[in-house]
Amino acid sequence: MAPPATCLEVVGPGPLTTVQDLGRPGLGALGVGHSGAADAPALRLANRLLGNPESAAALEVTFGGLEVVAHGCMTVTLTGAPCPMTVDGRQVGAYGVVWLPDGATLRLGPPRTGLRSSLAVSGGIEVPPRLGSRSADTLAALGPEPLVPGDRLPIGAATGPQPGVDVVPVPLPEEGDVALRVVDGPRADWFTRDAHEALVADAYEVTADSNRVGMRLSGARLERSQDRELSSEGMVCGALQVPPSGQPTLFLADHPVTGGYPVIAVVVSADLPRAAQVRPGQRITFTRRSTSPTTGARDD
C-alpha cells in the first residue's frame, strides 16, 4: 500500500506518545473505558488554534522526546506541558501556530513543567477510528498502538480557517505541590475518621509507578473501618481507590471501568487536567469540596 500523501513519520516517540482525541464517552456499561486526552483542555486549545474541530485527534506526548518528519506541508501547534521545540534545528515556541514544510524534522525536548503535551496538526491525525474514537486506550489495548519508529500518521484535510492567533497566553503546569479538590467517594463509610482526616491533612507523593491508567501515591496509610470483601463496581476518572496497602491510586484517562477496592474520594472533574500534568516526585494535597461525586466527577 502506498504511504499517505500528507503524513508525519515517527523517527523517535520519546518515553510514550499516543494518538488521542476526546475519547469514548457513554460506553462504560459495555465495558469500554472513556480514555481520550489526559489533559482535554490542552487538546481542545490546540485544535482551536489550528481551526480543527475540538474533537480532532492529536498526539499526546509524555515528557517530550518526540521526533517526527513531515511528508507534505502542514501547520502544527503544541499545548499542555511546554516542551522546547525545534524545526530543522530552529527554535520555535509552544502555544502558537508553527509552519512545518515538507521534509522538515520536528523535535521536542523534555518540558520545563508538566508531563503531557498535545501536538496537533491542521486537519487532525486520521488513523482509523475504533468505536467512534481514534484514542489509544493503553489498558484495554483499544485503538492505535503507542507510536514506534517508522510509523506514518495520515493527516486530514483542513476543515476551517485558522483563527489568526500567533500565540496564546495560558498558565503553565504547576511546579511543587498541586492541590486537588475531592468529594466523598461511594465507599467513604468504609474508612475510619482518621483516614479521612489524613487524606486532606498530608501530602501524597506521585510515585514512578504511574501512567495513563492511574497515579500510585505514597503517603499516609488510609485505614479501613471494614475488612469485608467488596464486589467489583463501576469506576470513574478521578476515583481514589485504596487497596489493602492503604496507599491510594488516583485513576486517570485509561482507568478500568470496574474495580474491587473501595473508593474513599473522587477528584472533581475540573481538576483532572491539572492532575494529568503532575510528574512523579511531585506531591498532591487534597482538599474537600462539599458536593456529590456524581456531579463532581465525569461519569463513563
Secondary structure, 3 states (H helix, E strand, C coil): CCCCCCEEEEEEECCEEEEECCCCCCCHHHCCCCCCCCCHHHHHHHHHHCCCCCCCCEEEEECCCEEEEEECCEEEEEEECCCCEEECCEEECCCECEEECCCCEEEECCCCCCCEEEEEECCCECCCCECCECCCECCCCECCCCCCCCCEEEECCCCCCCCCCCECCCCCCCCCCEEEEEEECCCHHHECHHHHHHHHHCCEEEEEEECCCEEEEECCCCCECCCCCCCCEECCCCEEECCCCCCCEEECCCCCCEECCCEEEEECHHHHHHHCCCCCCCEEEEEECCCCHHHHCCCC
